[in-house]
Amino acid sequence: MSLDSVAEQLAGADPQLAQFLQAETQKQRFQGIVHSLTDQCWDICMEKPSSRLDSKTSFCITNCVDRFIDTSNFVVNRLEKTQSTFSSELDN
């Protein structure tokens, strides 16, 4: 059972607990995204481990993170636009 479903069940019984669980779920999702992003950018950018990041690797990691954020924002905006279009079509 996920924290989302538990929060939904508790929403009527204990709103504070439901809100806390929802916040914790969001933290968990964020940590998962950070972990996934770290894995992906590490695999893409790290040619060989060393004691320091060289400028090429640092630039690659920064660029990788920026592209991930850009892509995420694009997808969210596209989904919002699609949902808005779909909702307006249903209203007509």
Biopython code that builds the backbone (N, CA, C, O; Angstrom):
import numpy as np
from Bio.PDB.StructureBuilder import StructureBuilder

atoms = [
    (1, "MET", "N", (0.850, -1.169, 0.000)),
    (1, "MET", "CA", (0.000, 0.000, 0.000)),
    (1, "MET", "C", (0.903, 1.240, 0.000)),
    (1, "MET", "O", (1.827, 1.336, 0.807)),
    (2, "SER", "N", (0.634, 2.184, -0.902)),
    (2, "SER", "CA", (1.463, 3.375, -1.021)),
    (2, "SER", "C", (1.033, 4.437, -0.012)),
    (2, "SER", "O", (-0.068, 4.392, 0.536)),
    (3, "LEU", "N", (1.937, 5.395, 0.217)),
    (3, "LEU", "CA", (1.604, 6.493, 1.121)),
    (3, "LEU", "C", (0.453, 7.325, 0.578)),
    (3, "LEU", "O", (-0.330, 7.880, 1.349)),
    (4, "ASP", "N", (0.343, 7.416, -0.752)),
    (4, "ASP", "CA", (-0.765, 8.161, -1.360)),
    (4, "ASP", "C", (-2.109, 7.567, -0.963)),
    (4, "ASP", "O", (-3.024, 8.289, -0.568)),
    (5, "SER", "N", (-2.222, 6.240, -1.071)),
    (5, "SER", "CA", (-3.502, 5.609, -0.754)),
    (5, "SER", "C", (-3.809, 5.707, 0.735)),
    (5, "SER", "O", (-4.969, 5.861, 1.117)),
    (6, "VAL", "N", (-2.787, 5.620, 1.577)),
    (6, "VAL", "CA", (-2.993, 5.782, 3.017)),
    (6, "VAL", "C", (-3.452, 7.206, 3.316)),
    (6, "VAL", "O", (-4.359, 7.411, 4.122)),
    (7, "ALA", "N", (-2.821, 8.196, 2.663)),
    (7, "ALA", "CA", (-3.200, 9.598, 2.876)),
    (7, "ALA", "C", (-4.642, 9.840, 2.454)),
    (7, "ALA", "O", (-5.374, 10.569, 3.123)),
    (8, "GLU", "N", (-5.050, 9.230, 1.348)),
    (8, "GLU", "CA", (-6.430, 9.386, 0.886)),
    (8, "GLU", "C", (-7.414, 8.794, 1.895)),
    (8, "GLU", "O", (-8.463, 9.381, 2.164)),
    (9, "GLN", "N", (-7.075, 7.637, 2.448)),
    (9, "GLN", "CA", (-7.962, 6.996, 3.413)),
    (9, "GLN", "C", (-8.069, 7.805, 4.705)),
    (9, "GLN", "O", (-9.115, 7.818, 5.353)),
    (10, "LEU", "N", (-6.972, 8.483, 5.075)),
    (10, "LEU", "CA", (-6.955, 9.235, 6.325)),
    (10, "LEU", "C", (-7.435, 10.673, 6.172)),
    (10, "LEU", "O", (-7.606, 11.373, 7.171)),
    (11, "ALA", "N", (-7.653, 11.121, 4.949)),
    (11, "ALA", "CA", (-8.002, 12.524, 4.707)),
    (11, "ALA", "C", (-9.218, 12.958, 5.512)),
    (11, "ALA", "O", (-9.231, 14.056, 6.070)),
    (12, "GLY", "N", (-10.226, 12.121, 5.578)),
    (12, "GLY", "CA", (-11.420, 12.475, 6.337)),
    (12, "GLY", "C", (-11.230, 12.293, 7.829)),
    (12, "GLY", "O", (-11.764, 13.070, 8.621)),
    (13, "ALA", "N", (-10.479, 11.284, 8.222)),
    (13, "ALA", "CA", (-10.315, 10.969, 9.636)),
    (13, "ALA", "C", (-9.343, 11.924, 10.332)),
    (13, "ALA", "O", (-9.634, 12.406, 11.427)),
    (14, "ASP", "N", (-8.214, 12.196, 9.722)),
    (14, "ASP", "CA", (-7.195, 13.044, 10.346)),
    (14, "ASP", "C", (-6.502, 13.873, 9.270)),
    (14, "ASP", "O", (-5.509, 13.431, 8.691)),
    (15, "PRO", "N", (-7.012, 15.061, 9.000)),
    (15, "PRO", "CA", (-6.454, 15.891, 7.926)),
    (15, "PRO", "C", (-4.975, 16.234, 8.121)),
    (15, "PRO", "O", (-4.229, 16.313, 7.145)),
    (16, "GLN", "N", (-4.546, 16.439, 9.369)),
    (16, "GLN", "CA", (-3.138, 16.766, 9.616)),
    (16, "GLN", "C", (-2.230, 15.598, 9.248)),
    (16, "GLN", "O", (-1.181, 15.788, 8.632)),
    (17, "LEU", "N", (-2.633, 14.406, 9.625)),
    (17, "LEU", "CA", (-1.844, 13.227, 9.301)),
    (17, "LEU", "C", (-1.820, 12.998, 7.796)),
    (17, "LEU", "O", (-0.782, 12.644, 7.235)),
    (18, "ALA", "N", (-2.952, 13.196, 7.147)),
    (18, "ALA", "CA", (-3.019, 13.038, 5.697)),
    (18, "ALA", "C", (-2.104, 14.044, 5.008)),
    (18, "ALA", "O", (-1.417, 13.702, 4.046)),
    (19, "GLN", "N", (-2.092, 15.282, 5.496)),
    (19, "GLN", "CA", (-1.227, 16.311, 4.915)),
    (19, "GLN", "C", (0.244, 15.955, 5.133)),
    (19, "GLN", "O", (1.065, 16.130, 4.233)),
    (20, "PHE", "N", (0.576, 15.457, 6.326)),
    (20, "PHE", "CA", (1.944, 15.037, 6.614)),
    (20, "PHE", "C", (2.370, 13.913, 5.676)),
    (20, "PHE", "O", (3.471, 13.945, 5.126)),
    (21, "LEU", "N", (1.504, 12.920, 5.493)),
    (21, "LEU", "CA", (1.829, 11.802, 4.608)),
    (21, "LEU", "C", (1.987, 12.258, 3.163)),
    (21, "LEU", "O", (2.838, 11.748, 2.433)),
    (22, "GLN", "N", (1.175, 13.206, 2.759)),
    (22, "GLN", "CA", (1.295, 13.734, 1.402)),
    (22, "GLN", "C", (2.641, 14.446, 1.224)),
    (22, "GLN", "O", (3.292, 14.285, 0.192)),
    (23, "ALA", "N", (3.058, 15.223, 2.215)),
    (23, "ALA", "CA", (4.351, 15.905, 2.157)),
    (23, "ALA", "C", (5.490, 14.892, 2.116)),
    (23, "ALA", "O", (6.451, 15.067, 1.366)),
    (24, "GLU", "N", (5.389, 13.838, 2.915)),
    (24, "GLU", "CA", (6.424, 12.804, 2.923)),
    (24, "GLU", "C", (6.485, 12.069, 1.586)),
    (24, "GLU", "O", (7.566, 11.710, 1.118)),
    (25, "THR", "N", (5.332, 11.849, 0.979)),
    (25, "THR", "CA", (5.286, 11.208, -0.334)),
    (25, "THR", "C", (5.986, 12.073, -1.367)),
    (25, "THR", "O", (6.728, 11.565, -2.208)),
    (26, "GLN", "N", (5.752, 13.379, -1.308)),
    (26, "GLN", "CA", (6.417, 14.286, -2.238)),
    (26, "GLN", "C", (7.924, 14.281, -2.023)),
    (26, "GLN", "O", (8.685, 14.308, -2.990)),
    (27, "LYS", "N", (8.363, 14.246, -0.775)),
    (27, "LYS", "CA", (9.799, 14.165, -0.479)),
    (27, "LYS", "C", (10.387, 12.879, -1.051)),
    (27, "LYS", "O", (11.472, 12.887, -1.633)),
    (28, "GLN", "N", (9.662, 11.779, -0.879)),
    (28, "GLN", "CA", (10.119, 10.484, -1.377)),
    (28, "GLN", "C", (10.256, 10.509, -2.897)),
    (28, "GLN", "O", (11.241, 10.010, -3.442)),
    (29, "ARG", "N", (9.281, 11.082, -3.572)),
    (29, "ARG", "CA", (9.346, 11.180, -5.034)),
    (29, "ARG", "C", (10.529, 12.038, -5.469)),
    (29, "ARG", "O", (11.250, 11.688, -6.403)),
    (30, "PHE", "N", (10.725, 13.167, -4.783)),
    (30, "PHE", "CA", (11.833, 14.052, -5.120)),
    (30, "PHE", "C", (13.165, 13.327, -4.947)),
    (30, "PHE", "O", (14.038, 13.418, -5.810)),
    (31, "GLN", "N", (13.325, 12.613, -3.841)),
    (31, "GLN", "CA", (14.559, 11.861, -3.609)),
    (31, "GLN", "C", (14.773, 10.804, -4.694)),
    (31, "GLN", "O", (15.903, 10.575, -5.126)),
    (32, "GLY", "N", (13.699, 10.168, -5.129)),
    (32, "GLY", "CA", (13.797, 9.188, -6.209)),
    (32, "GLY", "C", (14.256, 9.822, -7.505)),
    (32, "GLY", "O", (15.071, 9.249, -8.228)),
    (33, "ILE", "N", (13.733, 11.013, -7.803)),
    (33, "ILE", "CA", (14.141, 11.722, -9.017)),
    (33, "ILE", "C", (15.610, 12.114, -8.928)),
    (33, "ILE", "O", (16.355, 11.951, -9.894)),
    (34, "VAL", "N", (16.030, 12.629, -7.777)),
    (34, "VAL", "CA", (17.432, 13.015, -7.595)),
    (34, "VAL", "C", (18.338, 11.798, -7.757)),
    (34, "VAL", "O", (19.380, 11.883, -8.407)),
    (35, "HIS", "N", (17.952, 10.679, -7.178)),
    (35, "HIS", "CA", (18.750, 9.455, -7.288)),
    (35, "HIS", "C", (18.852, 9.002, -8.744)),
    (35, "HIS", "O", (19.933, 8.653, -9.218)),
    (36, "SER", "N", (17.738, 9.009, -9.435)),
    (36, "SER", "CA", (17.723, 8.610, -10.844)),
    (36, "SER", "C", (18.574, 9.548, -11.687)),
    (36, "SER", "O", (19.338, 9.107, -12.545)),
    (37, "LEU", "N", (18.437, 10.838, -11.437)),
    (37, "LEU", "CA", (19.210, 11.836, -12.171)),
    (37, "LEU", "C", (20.703, 11.662, -11.914)),
    (37, "LEU", "O", (21.513, 11.740, -12.838)),
    (38, "THR", "N", (21.058, 11.428, -10.663)),
    (38, "THR", "CA", (22.460, 11.212, -10.315)),
    (38, "THR", "C", (23.014, 9.996, -11.049)),
    (38, "THR", "O", (24.109, 10.058, -11.609)),
    (39, "ASP", "N", (22.278, 8.903, -11.053)),
    (39, "ASP", "CA", (22.723, 7.697, -11.757)),
    (39, "ASP", "C", (22.914, 7.949, -13.242)),
    (39, "ASP", "O", (23.937, 7.574, -13.816)),
    (40, "GLN", "N", (21.927, 8.585, -13.866)),
    (40, "GLN", "CA", (21.990, 8.814, -15.307)),
    (40, "GLN", "C", (23.143, 9.738, -15.674)),
    (40, "GLN", "O", (23.927, 9.426, -16.570)),
    (41, "CYS", "N", (23.250, 10.867, -14.991)),
    (41, "CYS", "CA", (24.301, 11.826, -15.329)),
    (41, "CYS", "C", (25.684, 11.269, -14.998)),
    (41, "CYS", "O", (26.651, 11.552, -15.706)),
    (42, "TRP", "N", (25.782, 10.495, -13.946)),
    (42, "TRP", "CA", (27.067, 9.878, -13.600)),
    (42, "TRP", "C", (27.499, 8.924, -14.709)),
    (42, "TRP", "O", (28.642, 8.964, -15.164)),
    (43, "ASP", "N", (26.581, 8.072, -15.137)),
    (43, "ASP", "CA", (26.904, 7.109, -16.191)),
    (43, "ASP", "C", (27.279, 7.798, -17.498)),
    (43, "ASP", "O", (28.161, 7.331, -18.218)),
    (44, "ILE", "N", (26.617, 8.901, -17.804)),
    (44, "ILE", "CA", (26.886, 9.616, -19.047)),
    (44, "ILE", "C", (28.212, 10.369, -18.981)),
    (44, "ILE", "O", (28.972, 10.370, -19.950)),
    (45, "CYS", "N", (28.494, 11.003, -17.857)),
    (45, "CYS", "CA", (29.593, 11.972, -17.783)),
    (45, "CYS", "C", (30.904, 11.436, -17.209)),
    (45, "CYS", "O", (31.970, 11.957, -17.540)),
    (46, "MET", "N", (30.855, 10.440, -16.381)),
    (46, "MET", "CA", (32.085, 9.967, -15.728)),
    (46, "MET", "C", (32.785, 8.925, -16.588)),
    (46, "MET", "O", (32.308, 7.800, -16.739)),
    (47, "GLU", "N", (33.909, 9.314, -17.140)),
    (47, "GLU", "CA", (34.685, 8.372, -17.947)),
    (47, "GLU", "C", (35.534, 7.482, -17.056)),
    (47, "GLU", "O", (35.598, 6.267, -17.247)),
    (48, "LYS", "N", (36.184, 8.103, -16.079)),
    (48, "LYS", "CA", (36.980, 7.331, -15.126)),
    (48, "LYS", "C", (36.978, 8.069, -13.792)),
    (48, "LYS", "O", (37.177, 9.283, -13.753)),
    (49, "PRO", "N", (36.757, 7.354, -12.718)),
    (49, "PRO", "CA", (36.735, 8.006, -11.404)),
    (49, "PRO", "C", (38.100, 8.600, -11.058)),
    (49, "PRO", "O", (39.141, 8.014, -11.356)),
    (50, "SER", "N", (38.078, 9.752, -10.437)),
    (50, "SER", "CA", (39.310, 10.376, -9.962)),
    (50, "SER", "C", (38.996, 11.128, -8.674)),
    (50, "SER", "O", (37.846, 11.184, -8.239)),
    (51, "SER", "N", (40.018, 11.698, -8.080)),
    (51, "SER", "CA", (39.821, 12.387, -6.803)),
    (51, "SER", "C", (39.161, 13.752, -6.974)),
    (51, "SER", "O", (38.637, 14.315, -6.012)),
    (52, "ARG", "N", (39.185, 14.290, -8.205)),
    (52, "ARG", "CA", (38.581, 15.598, -8.472)),
    (52, "ARG", "C", (37.821, 15.561, -9.784)),
    (52, "ARG", "O", (38.119, 14.764, -10.673)),
    (53, "LEU", "N", (36.825, 16.446, -9.888)),
    (53, "LEU", "CA", (36.106, 16.592, -11.150)),
    (53, "LEU", "C", (36.872, 17.567, -12.030)),
    (53, "LEU", "O", (37.197, 18.677, -11.608)),
    (54, "ASP", "N", (37.154, 17.149, -13.243)),
    (54, "ASP", "CA", (37.766, 18.101, -14.167)),
    (54, "ASP", "C", (36.681, 18.985, -14.765)),
    (54, "ASP", "O", (35.493, 18.720, -14.578)),
    (55, "SER", "N", (37.072, 20.019, -15.473)),
    (55, "SER", "CA", (36.094, 20.987, -15.991)),
    (55, "SER", "C", (35.161, 20.350, -17.012)),
    (55, "SER", "O", (33.984, 20.702, -17.081)),
    (56, "LYS", "N", (35.677, 19.417, -17.804)),
    (56, "LYS", "CA", (34.842, 18.740, -18.806)),
    (56, "LYS", "C", (33.730, 17.940, -18.125)),
    (56, "LYS", "O", (32.571, 18.010, -18.533)),
    (57, "THR", "N", (34.081, 17.194, -17.103)),
    (57, "THR", "CA", (33.102, 16.383, -16.382)),
    (57, "THR", "C", (32.103, 17.266, -15.645)),
    (57, "THR", "O", (30.904, 16.990, -15.648)),
    (58, "SER", "N", (32.592, 18.316, -15.023)),
    (58, "SER", "CA", (31.712, 19.244, -14.317)),
    (58, "SER", "C", (30.712, 19.881, -15.278)),
    (58, "SER", "O", (29.527, 19.983, -14.963)),
    (59, "PHE", "N", (31.184, 20.306, -16.442)),
    (59, "PHE", "CA", (30.303, 20.894, -17.452)),
    (59, "PHE", "C", (29.279, 19.867, -17.922)),
    (59, "PHE", "O", (28.104, 20.193, -18.088)),
    (60, "CYS", "N", (29.714, 18.640, -18.137)),
    (60, "CYS", "CA", (28.823, 17.576, -18.597)),
    (60, "CYS", "C", (27.715, 17.322, -17.576)),
    (60, "CYS", "O", (26.545, 17.207, -17.943)),
    (61, "ILE", "N", (28.077, 17.234, -16.308)),
    (61, "ILE", "CA", (27.081, 16.975, -15.268)),
    (61, "ILE", "C", (26.096, 18.140, -15.174)),
    (61, "ILE", "O", (24.888, 17.928, -15.073)),
    (62, "THR", "N", (26.609, 19.357, -15.209)),
    (62, "THR", "CA", (25.737, 20.537, -15.171)),
    (62, "THR", "C", (24.787, 20.541, -16.355)),
    (62, "THR", "O", (23.590, 20.786, -16.199)),
    (63, "ASN", "N", (25.318, 20.272, -17.534)),
    (63, "ASN", "CA", (24.499, 20.239, -18.741)),
    (63, "ASN", "C", (23.458, 19.121, -18.664)),
    (63, "ASN", "O", (22.308, 19.314, -19.058)),
    (64, "CYS", "N", (23.853, 17.972, -18.168)),
    (64, "CYS", "CA", (22.944, 16.831, -18.033)),
    (64, "CYS", "C", (21.774, 17.193, -17.116)),
    (64, "CYS", "O", (20.618, 16.925, -17.444)),
    (65, "VAL", "N", (22.073, 17.792, -15.982)),
    (65, "VAL", "CA", (21.027, 18.190, -15.036)),
    (65, "VAL", "C", (20.121, 19.246, -15.664)),
    (65, "VAL", "O", (18.898, 19.170, -15.549)),
    (66, "ASP", "N", (20.725, 20.230, -16.328)),
    (66, "ASP", "CA", (19.926, 21.278, -16.977)),
    (66, "ASP", "C", (18.988, 20.701, -18.026)),
    (66, "ASP", "O", (17.826, 21.099, -18.105)),
    (67, "ARG", "N", (19.482, 19.764, -18.834)),
    (67, "ARG", "CA", (18.628, 19.160, -19.865)),
    (67, "ARG", "C", (17.521, 18.337, -19.232)),
    (67, "ARG", "O", (16.399, 18.316, -19.738)),
    (68, "PHE", "N", (17.822, 17.659, -18.134)),
    (68, "PHE", "CA", (16.800, 16.889, -17.434)),
    (68, "PHE", "C", (15.696, 17.815, -16.932)),
    (68, "PHE", "O", (14.512, 17.515, -17.083)),
    (69, "ILE", "N", (16.084, 18.936, -16.336)),
    (69, "ILE", "CA", (15.104, 19.894, -15.826)),
    (69, "ILE", "C", (14.301, 20.488, -16.974)),
    (69, "ILE", "O", (13.079, 20.606, -16.884)),
    (70, "ASP", "N", (14.986, 20.865, -18.060)),
    (70, "ASP", "CA", (14.284, 21.411, -19.231)),
    (70, "ASP", "C", (13.263, 20.417, -19.774)),
    (70, "ASP", "O", (12.130, 20.782, -20.090)),
    (71, "THR", "N", (13.675, 19.167, -19.878)),
    (71, "THR", "CA", (12.785, 18.131, -20.398)),
    (71, "THR", "C", (11.597, 17.914, -19.469)),
    (71, "THR", "O", (10.461, 17.783, -19.925)),
    (72, "SER", "N", (11.859, 17.879, -18.179)),
    (72, "SER", "CA", (10.771, 17.705, -17.211)),
    (72, "SER", "C", (9.777, 18.854, -17.298)),
    (72, "SER", "O", (8.566, 18.632, -17.289)),
    (73, "ASN", "N", (10.281, 20.078, -17.383)),
    (73, "ASN", "CA", (9.398, 21.244, -17.509)),
    (73, "ASN", "C", (8.601, 21.193, -18.802)),
    (73, "ASN", "O", (7.416, 21.525, -18.813)),
    (74, "PHE", "N", (9.236, 20.781, -19.888)),
    (74, "PHE", "CA", (8.547, 20.679, -21.167)),
    (74, "PHE", "C", (7.402, 19.668, -21.085)),
    (74, "PHE", "O", (6.291, 19.935, -21.543)),
    (75, "VAL", "N", (7.684, 18.513, -20.500)),
    (75, "VAL", "CA", (6.668, 17.465, -20.389)),
    (75, "VAL", "C", (5.503, 17.941, -19.520)),
    (75, "VAL", "O", (4.343, 17.737, -19.876)),
    (76, "VAL", "N", (5.800, 18.568, -18.395)),
    (76, "VAL", "CA", (4.739, 19.064, -17.510)),
    (76, "VAL", "C", (3.894, 20.108, -18.233)),
    (76, "VAL", "O", (2.665, 20.059, -18.180)),
    (77, "ASN", "N", (4.546, 21.049, -18.906)),
    (77, "ASN", "CA", (3.802, 22.084, -19.638)),
    (77, "ASN", "C", (2.949, 21.479, -20.740)),
    (77, "ASN", "O", (1.814, 21.905, -20.953)),
    (78, "ARG", "N", (3.484, 20.494, -21.439)),
    (78, "ARG", "CA", (2.731, 19.845, -22.514)),
    (78, "ARG", "C", (1.524, 19.104, -21.950)),
    (78, "ARG", "O", (0.433, 19.165, -22.518)),
    (79, "LEU", "N", (1.716, 18.410, -20.838)),
    (79, "LEU", "CA", (0.598, 17.700, -20.215)),
    (79, "LEU", "C", (-0.477, 18.671, -19.736)),
    (79, "LEU", "O", (-1.668, 18.406, -19.892)),
    (80, "GLU", "N", (-0.060, 19.792, -19.154)),
    (80, "GLU", "CA", (-1.032, 20.792, -18.714)),
    (80, "GLU", "C", (-1.805, 21.352, -19.899)),
    (80, "GLU", "O", (-3.019, 21.542, -19.816)),
    (81, "LYS", "N", (-1.112, 21.615, -20.995)),
    (81, "LYS", "CA", (-1.766, 22.141, -22.195)),
    (81, "LYS", "C", (-2.746, 21.111, -22.758)),
    (81, "LYS", "O", (-3.869, 21.454, -23.129)),
    (82, "THR", "N", (-2.322, 19.863, -22.820)),
    (82, "THR", "CA", (-3.181, 18.797, -23.327)),
    (82, "THR", "C", (-4.409, 18.634, -22.442)),
    (82, "THR", "O", (-5.525, 18.482, -22.939)),
    (83, "GLN", "N", (-4.200, 18.666, -21.135)),
    (83, "GLN", "CA", (-5.317, 18.533, -20.202)),
    (83, "GLN", "C", (-6.274, 19.712, -20.348)),
    (83, "GLN", "O", (-7.491, 19.533, -20.321)),
    (84, "SER", "N", (-5.731, 20.901, -20.500)),
    (84, "SER", "CA", (-6.564, 22.091, -20.677)),
    (84, "SER", "C", (-7.388, 21.994, -21.958)),
    (84, "SER", "O", (-8.577, 22.311, -21.964)),
    (85, "THR", "N", (-6.752, 21.557, -23.038)),
    (85, "THR", "CA", (-7.449, 21.396, -24.313)),
    (85, "THR", "C", (-8.539, 20.344, -24.190)),
    (85, "THR", "O", (-9.656, 20.539, -24.669)),
    (86, "PHE", "N", (-8.218, 19.236, -23.553)),
    (86, "PHE", "CA", (-9.180, 18.158, -23.370)),
    (86, "PHE", "C", (-10.367, 18.628, -22.533)),
    (86, "PHE", "O", (-11.516, 18.324, -22.852)),
    (87, "SER", "N", (-10.085, 19.369, -21.465)),
    (87, "SER", "CA", (-11.157, 19.873, -20.600)),
    (87, "SER", "C", (-12.066, 20.837, -21.343)),
    (87, "SER", "O", (-13.285, 20.791, -21.181)),
    (88, "SER", "N", (-11.481, 21.711, -22.159)),
    (88, "SER", "CA", (-12.309, 22.667, -22.903)),
    (88, "SER", "C", (-13.145, 21.960, -23.965)),
    (88, "SER", "O", (-14.257, 22.398, -24.261)),
    (89, "GLU", "N", (-12.633, 20.877, -24.542)),
    (89, "GLU", "CA", (-13.410, 20.106, -25.515)),
    (89, "GLU", "C", (-14.584, 19.411, -24.840)),
    (89, "GLU", "O", (-15.656, 19.286, -25.434)),
    (90, "LEU", "N", (-14.393, 18.961, -23.617)),
    (90, "LEU", "CA", (-15.479, 18.312, -22.884)),
    (90, "LEU", "C", (-16.564, 19.313, -22.507)),
    (90, "LEU", "O", (-17.746, 18.971, -22.465)),
    (91, "ASP", "N", (-16.159, 20.543, -22.235)),
    (91, "ASP", "CA", (-17.127, 21.579, -21.865)),
    (91, "ASP", "C", (-18.001, 21.986, -23.043)),
    (91, "ASP", "O", (-19.132, 22.433, -22.851)),
    (92, "ASN", "N", (-17.489, 21.834, -24.261)),
    (92, "ASN", "CA", (-18.252, 22.248, -25.460)),
    (92, "ASN", "C", (-19.190, 21.198, -25.888)),
    (92, "ASN", "O", (-19.907, 21.375, -26.873)),
]
sb = StructureBuilder()
sb.init_structure("model")
sb.init_model(0)
sb.init_chain("A")
sb.init_seg("    ")
for serial, (resi, resn, name, xyz) in enumerate(atoms, 1):
    if name == "N":
        sb.init_residue(resn, " ", resi, " ")
    sb.init_atom(name, np.array(xyz, "f"), 0.0, 1.0, " ", f" {name:<3s}", serial, name[0])
structure = sb.get_structure()
